[in-house]
Amino acid sequence: MTRARLSWISMSAAALAVGVGGMIATAQQQKASSSEAPEALMGAALHQEEVEGNLEAAIATYKKVIADPHASRALAARALLQVGKCYEKLGNSEARQAYERVVREFAEQTDLAVQARARLSALTQPAGGATSSGLTVRRVWASPGGPRPAAVSPDGRFLAYADSESGVHLLDLAKGVTRPLLRGASDVVWGASQSLKISPDGRQLAYVSPTGCELRLVALGPGPSVAEPDVLYPCGDQFVQLDDWSRDGKQILARTFPVFSNSGYSEKPVEMISIAVSGRAVRLLKRADREFGSARFSPDGRYIAYDVPTREDPHERDIFLLATDGSGEQPLVESPGTDRVLDWAPDGAGLLFASDRTASLSAYLVRVVDGRPERPPVLIKRNIEGMVPLGFTRSGTYFYRLDFSDSNVYIATVDPATGRLLSAPIPANPRSGGKNLASDWSPDGQHLAFISRRGPITSEVEGEPMAISILSLASGRVRELRPKLTYWPTDSRLRWSPDGRSLLTIASDDREENWGLYRIDTDSGAVVPVLVAWVAFNFGWAADGKAVVYGTMRDASGRQSIRLRDLATGADRELYGPVPPSFHITNFDASPDGRSLAFGVGPARPGAEVLYVMPVSGGSPRELLRVDASSETSARIRDVTWTPDGRHLLFNRLGTGWRISVEGGAPQRLDFALTAGRLHPDGRRIAFTSGSGRRSEIWVMENFLPPLKAGR
């Protein structure tokens, strides 16, 4: 219509009749082609499938919808799902290909992808949907707020765990008592989930040093004395991840990763290695540009099973087998979604693995003969999300840990004049309590975005994969974005752009090991890098949305600063700093209009801390508040955020929330802690993260393996 109007203005009187005739012809063509619009085609295809029963014709029409460039992604995904259903009714093997395309190409259409995975699972199962009918599951140990065991002994009697203050301990499940193995050596840089392994004979414990750069051994003697560790592998300028012992106890399987420093990651690639316990000889098994997942020796010592992200999508993983001499790599489990290694059955005849090919993450067992799957995987147990794998005992009992948290994003009504809560907080997503954090309101106040933990298998080592949930206040529904980013820091945040079309966050791109600042489209989940380097610890938007403010990590000289980056040019301008190594910049926040910045500066050690306000355009900071944080770290200023009218700042200190006028004066205490708190644009609602308590439980799965084969 706009083109026709422009033509009308530019026409001469002599050509006017021709122009009008062209407009009429165009209108007639549009009317004639309206029946070919994607929505109309979709309706016709559904009629062909469900009313006429003409499946071949329906497939042809659905394919027109999929091929139409004007069709929305939601409509195209739905058409592709229907194609799969039609092929399934016809008994055609192309059904699987259609479902796989939905999962692979339309992952952001969450409901449709879940349906496609469910159909794939149904097609994968043998006739009758065989599962492990004799399975029993029971809890064997629980610890409210206590240690998190990370390894089980081969006989199932002992659990090993690390505590950052008291050391490494061994828990006797039969007697319910613990004894120390190492004192003060358990601050494992990768976390304790997969950094402890008990040897097959139960006599040694392998673990990762506090720096993450040494693999050590310690004897598990019968007495209460604390043993001296022995360095098995000093990996120098790489981090090491412990994976497994060989069944004969002669080799240890591990992975090495580049060490990050202030100047970035080292150039060394990710490597899978085996280390001889006697002699310390190291053998390179595989080198890759992608991060390996869990790896396990087969009991007969012939193979190593491991999982790795697919090149098409870093969220998805497949399982491969590698000969223990580093040759003969071949796929074992490939399917849409994520497949992760859990452990080999004790006789080596099957591999237990986790997969989200159905609506929920589940455990499967695949029989393996001469390095190849003998038949389709068998479903063992549904809904294992959050499982931390510990491994099999000799008898075939599988141990795993479940960690629980009460952390969640809550919404409450507040009095804007006093800061008092007027309503009890309600969870933003009641269905996923303990998994949500870091919220932010859209500029129009219609949506709340927050980060949701979505790790298939919880692992402090590999990070915790997350998604972005967006709550609609109008409908109460939560939709999910799965951007092609792998992990967010646990203290990460989200910031909605001024135009409401994107979100800013810190995360990593797994395919290139790139931590940085990324911009995520709120409709498609598409990702655009803003700052690809591990230099930003905090961020916010400038006034027009054309620039972002970010704080740098310490540089090689130990200094920090706050900078402004122009999104169009990539040019940086320093706003504040650099502060000397003896001081640090705490978190900060840009005002709602993007014109001012609030931030705290304090000494690296507890001491006086100052809250400043300054213009984003540049200028001298103005001191707003000075507090004494010399007695405890909780006295420091944290979680700084502006009120929507830009007249006050909220922050956390001493375990509760505070409010202060940007004009100065004494701070006012609030009724609630303000962890990652964000006020709604109306100033009357607040979203915040609350809860930090954690507990762990040890569970076992039994009686689900075929009878163990002798001699394997």
Buried (B, 14 or more C-beta within 10 A) or exposed (E): EEEEEEBEEEBEEEEEEEBBEBBEEEEEEEEEEEEEBBEEBBBBBBBBBEEEEBBEBBBBBBBBBBEBEEBEBEBBBBBBBBBBBBBBEEEBEBBBEBBBBBBBBBBBBBEBBBBBBBBBBEBBBEEEEEBBEEBEEEEBBEBEEEBBBBBBBBEBBBBBBBBEEBBBBBBEBEEEEBBBBBEBBBBBBBBBBBBBBBBBEBEBBBBBBBBBBBBBBBEBEEEEEBBEBEEBBEBEEBBBBBBBBBBEBBBBBBBBBBBBEBEBBBEBBBBBBBBBBEEEEBEEBBEEEBBBBBBBBBBBBBBBBBBBBBEEBBBBBBBBBBBBEBEEBEEBBEBBBBBBBBBBBBBBBBBBBBBBBBBEBBBBBBBBEEBEBEEBBBBBBEEBBBBBBBBBBEEBBBBBBBBBBEBBBBBBBBEBEEBEBEEEBEBBBEEBBBBBBBBBBBBEBBBBBBBBBBBBBBBBBBBBBBBBBBBEBEEEEBBBBBBBBBBBBBEBBBBBBBEBBBBBBBBBBBBEBBBBBBBBBBEEBBBEBBBBBBBBBBBBBBBEBEBBBBBBEBBEEBBBBBBBBEBEEEEBEEBBBBBEEEBBBBBBBBBBBBEBBBBBBBBEEBBEBBBBBBBBEEEEBEEBBEBEBEEEEEBBBBBBBBBBEEEBBBBBBBEEBBBBBBEEEEBBEBBBBBBBBBBBBEBBBBBBBBBEEBBBBBBBBBEBBBEBEEEE
